[in-house]
Amino acid sequence: MAHSVCLFDIDGTLLDTGGAGLAAMQAALQSEFGVRLEEGRIPTAGRTDRAIVLDMMACFGIPESDETLSRFTAAYLQHLRMTLHQRRGLVLPGVPELLRRLHEHPHVHVGLLTGNFREGARLKLEHYGLYHYFQFGGFGDRARDRNDVAREALVEVHRHLDGKVSLERIWVVGDTPADVECGRAIGARVIAVGTGIVPNSQVQAAGPDFFFKSFADPTDVLRLVLPDGMDGNY
């Protein structure tokens, strides 16, 4: 039987953290550099954490260096542990069942394709009890461009499966036009979901292969991505 791979975005696709990530970034700016960024000044949807952080620092003339990035990242992760508990977030509808069904299938491999820092992704997913579903992924630690993160994730897919998967069986799942674009950049198929902050019309206009308003009923998604459709006993 053919193998399938699903690469998931996190924020707006799997989780709504109630703004915990951005709150932690703002707190890190304040604690490390003594500056405060007004909300909405830097776009965040679909971008990598590295790109967001570098734009934040540029707003205040903070020099871009390994030292400043390390300081910021360490502070951000420390604050994120607190903001995840302080903010009222949730796992988005249908996500637990979708991930469980994918995880249970012996020929489906579930990974991440996210702009989050690797450790930030772990903290978010562990907080909401989802981290154990994911085996590998691409993250936003080094790349400013989500397409580069997708290429990183594709390398991890082939390493994990020893090259035993075709591009037509790799699915990128996300909630922004950037998710659609990065899926296209690696030749994957794309499922978009309308549970993020980007208007549904903009997400659909980006041209995903399939669009769902939510995953509240994951049946149709499972029918698409499971190698045996819904005919298996998984």
Number of C-alpha atoms within 10 A of each C-alpha: 7 12 19 24 25 26 28 24 26 22 27 21 23 27 21 20 25 16 14 22 24 18 18 21 24 20 23 24 22 15 15 14 15 9 15 15 16 8 10 7 10 14 12 14 18 27 20 24 27 21 20 20 22 17 17 20 19 12 13 13 9 14 12 13 10 9 10 15 17 11 15 22 22 14 19 24 19 15 20 23 17 13 20 21 12 12 15 12 15 12 18 19 17 15 19 17 15 17 19 13 17 21 18 13 17 12 15 20 22 19 21 25 29 28 32 24 19 16 14 22 21 15 17 23 20 12 14 15 12 18 14 10 18 18 14 18 23 28 27 26 19 14 19 18 17 26 21 19 24 30 17 18 22 23 14 18 25 13 12 14 12 9 11 12 15 14 13 11 19 24 22 28 26 32 32 29 21 18 30 27 20 23 27 17 14 18 16 23 19 24 25 27 23 22 23 23 13 15 12 19 9 12 22 20 10 15 16 23 13 14 19 18 12 18 21 14 14 18 15 12 17 17 13 15 20 23 20 18 13 15 9 9 8 13
